[in-house]
Amino acid sequence: MPLYAIIGTDHPGSLSNRLSVRPAHLARLDALKQEGRLVLAGPFPAVDAVDPGAAGFSGSLIVAEFESLDAARAWADADPYCAAGVYESVSVKPFKQVLP
């Protein structure tokens, strides 16, 4: 199955929304992981720190297997971060893993 990169860019000041829906967001990622389709996922800290504290995050990256670009977009559009207004925009692109 092909890989796709999902890049979400946060609205400024959306940390409280992000934290409130994080469990639902993580549950969807865990489902991809259980299906063996998740390559990697994580947020972009808004500052150069492992724990950005109140600075929060500037977005997220997910790389996973989907049947098609349309399927990846549909999955991304249904993310709780979209519904809660965390993401200002979401980009979905085909991804070719070279390393590792």
C-alpha positions in Angstrom: 0.0 0.0 0.0 1.4 3.5 -0.8 2.5 6.0 1.8 1.2 9.5 2.4 2.4 12.4 4.5 -0.2 14.3 6.3 1.0 17.7 7.5 -1.3 19.7 9.8 -0.5 23.3 10.6 -1.9 24.6 13.8 -3.9 27.8 14.3 -1.9 30.1 16.6 -3.1 29.7 20.2 -4.8 26.4 19.7 -2.9 24.5 22.4 -6.0 24.2 24.7 -8.1 22.8 21.8 -5.2 20.4 20.9 -5.0 19.1 24.5 -8.7 18.6 24.8 -9.1 16.3 21.8 -5.7 14.7 22.0 -7.0 11.4 23.3 -9.4 11.0 20.3 -6.6 12.0 17.9 -4.2 9.4 19.5 -6.9 6.7 19.4 -7.1 7.1 15.6 -3.3 6.9 15.3 -3.3 3.8 17.5 -5.8 2.2 15.2 -3.5 2.8 12.2 -0.6 1.4 14.3 -2.6 -1.7 15.2 -3.3 -2.3 11.5 0.4 -2.0 10.7 -0.1 1.1 8.6 1.5 3.8 10.7 5.1 4.7 9.9 5.5 7.7 12.2 3.5 10.4 13.8 4.2 13.4 16.0 3.9 17.1 16.6 6.2 20.0 15.7 7.1 21.9 19.0 6.6 25.6 18.5 10.0 26.2 20.1 13.3 24.3 20.1 12.5 22.0 23.1 11.3 18.5 23.6 8.5 19.8 25.9 7.5 23.2 24.6 5.2 24.0 27.5 2.9 26.9 27.0 4.5 27.6 23.6 2.6 24.6 22.3 3.0 23.1 18.8 3.0 24.5 15.3 1.6 21.4 13.7 1.9 17.6 13.2 3.3 15.1 10.8 1.8 11.7 10.1 3.2 9.2 7.6 1.0 6.2 7.0 -0.3 3.7 4.4 -3.6 4.4 2.7 -5.2 2.8 -0.4 -5.1 6.1 -2.2 -4.6 9.9 -2.0 -8.3 10.3 -1.7 -8.5 7.8 1.2 -5.6 9.6 3.0 -7.4 13.0 2.5 -10.6 11.6 3.9 -8.8 10.1 6.9 -7.1 13.5 7.5 -10.3 15.5 7.1 -12.0 13.3 9.8 -9.2 13.9 12.4 -10.5 15.4 15.7 -7.9 18.2 15.4 -9.7 19.4 12.3 -13.1 19.3 14.0 -11.8 21.1 17.1 -10.2 23.9 15.1 -6.6 22.9 16.0 -5.5 22.8 12.4 -5.5 25.9 10.3 -4.6 23.8 7.2 -3.9 20.2 6.3 -1.7 19.1 3.4 -1.7 15.5 2.2 1.0 14.3 -0.2 2.2 11.0 -1.6 5.4 10.0 0.3 8.2 7.7 -0.9 10.3 6.3 2.0 13.9 5.9 1.0 15.6 5.5 4.5 15.6 3.6 6.7 
